[in-house]
């Protein structure tokens, strides 16, 4: 399996006798799966079965699904949806003359979606059933196209994140080396500072100096943070390799990586180690932005 992005686009068309239609699907980031259908008047009954089809192919994302339908009208004419028009007229009567409102115009009311509809010959049951099968088939083509688009985007994101992990591992190794150099220089820096402070007083005994150095090294020990950073990057790489719906797990790992990098900076007590920790935090933030788009 491969990772999938939550960003995608797809279109599919179909026709049956005098009917033709176009499906247009757009997908963006989302915490869960939010399917928003938009149908022409008279096609709303298709939503329930088509929603089930979409759920089989998508797990996360805000997905806008639009069906545009055209049908050759055998006998020219229009029909007025009086139920909608009466509701609009009642609303206009209630707010007529209210401050900041302009008088309603009939052409504006008639332009509202659903008020005026083409006069169409009703389909018999067999024709409607055949048309619905074809509409469903073209929707399946569209949803599969959207899933393929998202998979391509996911592969690109996985490549970027893999490169980010390489950078992270390089920084972690650099932090390990910087921490070692910092520890080796602590004793000398402490001795210099103590002697400078005491000046004419006797120098600090070696055993006391060793004790103070040990305390500083223990307080600034970042071994556990580096070990956890390595473990999290290994887990992250494993999830990239496994693929599937792992966006939330990857996001959690980014949070944990950032937590360890922050602790590394706070315990660093060394300019070079702080610099490396900050570079690591910037890299992790960039990774998390990319992860937000993964299903």
N, C-alpha and C positions, 0 to 999 in steps of 0.2 A: 504494500500500500504506500501511497505517497501523501504528503501533506497537501491540503487544499487551502487556497485563499478564500476569503468571503467576498471578494470583489469579482464581479463578472458581468457579462452581457451576452444575450443570445436572442435570435429571432428565427421564427419559422412561419411558413405560409401554407395554405391549403385551399382547396376549392371543392365544391360539390354542386352540380347543376348550375343554378344561377347565383349560388352563394360563393363568396371568397372571403378569406380571413387572414389575419396576421397576428401572431403571438410575439410580444416583445417582453423580455425578462431582464431586469436589472437587479444586481445584488451588491450590498455594501455591508460593512461591519455590523454586528449585533451580538448582544449577550446570549440570546437564544435564537430560535428559528421563528421569525415573524413573516408570515406570508400575507401579502396584501393584494387581493384580486380586484381588478377593475373590468367589468363586463359591459357590453352594450345592453340596452333594455331587452329583456326576454331570454338572456343567456345565464342568468344568475344560478339556475338550478345545476349548472355544471360544477360549481365551486367545490362541493363536498367530495365527489370522486376525484377531481383534479388535485385537490389538496392532499389526498392520500398518495397520489402519484408523486407529488413534489417531496413529501416526507421520506419517501423511499430513497431519494437521491441526495437530499440536503440535510444537514444537521444543525447548522448555525447560519445566521446572517439575516438582515432585513431585505426581503425580496419583494420587489414590485412586479406584479404580473398583469399585463394588459392585453386584452383581446380586442382587436379592431375588426369589425365585420362589414362587408359590403354585399348587397344583394340587388340584382337587377329587378326593378319594379315592373311587373307586367302591365299594370294599369296605373297611369300617373295619378298621383293624389297624395293627400296627407291626412293624418288623423290627429285629433287633439286629445291629450290625456286630461280629461276634465277633473279628475280627482286631484292631480297635482296643481292644475290651474286654479281650482276653487280654493285650495289651501293657500296658494300664493296671494289670491285676491283678498282672502280673509286677513292675512298678515298685513297686507298693504293698508287695509281699512283701519287696522288697529294703530298703526304707526303714522298714518297720514297727518301731516302737519307738525310732526315732532321736530324739535330744534335740530338743525344740522342735517336734515334729510330732504332730498329733492323729490318732487312728485314722481310716482312710478309711471313709466311709459309702457304701453301695451307691447311695443316691439321688443322692449327689454325683457318683459315677462315671457314672451313667446320664444325668446332666444335661450331661455334656461333649459338645460339638458333634461330631456324626458317629456317636455310639454308638447312639442310638435314632433311627430314621428312619421316616417314614410308609411303609406298604406300598402301593406304586403298581403299577398295571398297566403293563407295558412298552409303549412306543410302537413301532409298526411303523416300518420304515425310511422310508416315504413321509411319515408324520405327523411323525417326528422331523426329517426334512429340511425340511418346510414350516415347522415351528416354529423351526428354526435360522435360516432365512431371515428370518423376522419378528423374531427376537431381534437378529439382526445389523442389520436395518433400524432398529430402535428404538435400538440403540447408536449408529448413525450420526447419528440425530436428536440424541441426547444429546451426542455429541462435537462436532457442529456448534453446538449450543447453548452448550457450554462455550467454544468458540472465539469465538463472537459475544460472550459475556459478557466474555471477556478483551480483545477488541478495543474494547469500550465503555470498559472500565477504562483501556486504553492511550491512548485519545483524551483521556480526562480527565487522565491523567498528562502527556501531551504538552502540553496547555494550561498546566498548572502549571509545567512545565519551561520553556516558552517565556516565561512571565512572569518566572521566575527569571533567564533569560538577559538579559532587559531590565534587571533590577536589576543584574546583573553588569556589563553594558556601561556603565551609569551610574556604577558604582563605579570601573571602569577609567578612564573619562574624568576622574573626580574625582581619582584617583591621579595621572594625567598632569599635571593642573593643579597639584596640591599639590607634585609633584616640581619643577615649574618655579619655583614660589614659593620652595621650599626652596633651590634652586641660586642664585637671585638674592640670597638673604639670607646665603649662606655667607660671602662676603667680609667683610661688615660684622661678622658674629658672630666670625669668626676675628680680625679686627683688634681688636675690643673685648677678647677674651679674652687676646690676646697683650699688648696694652698694659696690661691689668690685672695680668698676671703680671709684666711687666718693671718697671712703675711708674717708678722713677727712672732706669732704663737707657734708652739710646736706643731709639726705636721700630724695629720690624722694617722693613728696606728694602722698598720697594714690589715690586721684582722677586721677592724671596724670598717675600713675602706672596702674590703672584700665583701663584707656584709651588706653595705649600702649598694654596691654594684649588683650583687645578687638580687636585691629587692627590686632595683630598677629593671633588670633583665626580665624578672618574673612578671612584673606589672606590664611590661611592653611586649611580652611573648605573643607572637602572632601565628604560632605553629598551627593551632586549631583552626583559625580563620583561613589560612592557606589550604589546609587539608579539606575543609568544607568547600572552599571555592573550587578545588580540583574535583571533588565528588559531584558538585552541582553541574560543572561543565561536562563531566562524563555522562551524567544522567540526561542532560540537555541533548548531547550528541546522540544518545541512544534513542530519544524520542524523535529526533529528526530522521533517524534511520528507520524507525518503526513506521512512521507516517500515521495515517488515520486521523481521527478527530482528537487532536492533542493540544489544541490552542490554549485551553485553560491550564493544563499542566505546564506548558512552556511559560505561560505568564507567571505562574506561581514560582517557577524556578528563577525567573528574572527578579522577582521580589526578593528571593532568598540570596541570590548573588549580590544584589544591591545592599542587602543588610550586612553581609560579611565584608563587602568592600568598605562600607561606612565604618564598621568596627575596626577594620585594618587602619583606616586613616586616623581614627581617634586614639589608637594605641601606638601609632607609629613613632612619635617623638624623634622624627628624623625627616629632614627636608626631602631627601630623595624618595623615601618610602611613602611620604604623603603625596608627592607628585605622581608616583605610580598608582597609588590608590585612587586618586582623582581621575586619572586617565581611564582606569578600570570602570569607575562609576559612569563616566561619559559614554563609554562603549556599551555598558549594560543598558543605559537609557535608550541608546540607539537600537539595541536588540529588542527592547520591550516595545518600542514603537512598531517594529516590523511584526512582532509576535501578535500585536493587537489585531492584525488582519488575517490571522490563521484560524481556520475552522476548528 
